[in-house]
Amino acid sequence: MGQGDGFTYVQLKEEATSDSLIRKYNYLLFSLPVLSSGAKKKLQRKLQSLKQMLEGEKK
């Protein structure tokens, strides 16, 4: 992806930690490829929403 005039690079990352053993296993479970695809789709929707918001401010 190009960078420079007219381009903005945005990287979204969700990360969580906990001292709770149950939560740790929950985070590990949702990091599995089968379940992480849903998280990736959620991040993609957030990124698309952010892009539309930023592009709307340019006008």
Buried (B, 14 or more C-beta within 10 A) or exposed (E): EEEEEEEEEEEEEEEEEEEEEEEEEEBEEBEEEEEEEEEEEEBEEEEEEEEEEEEEEEE
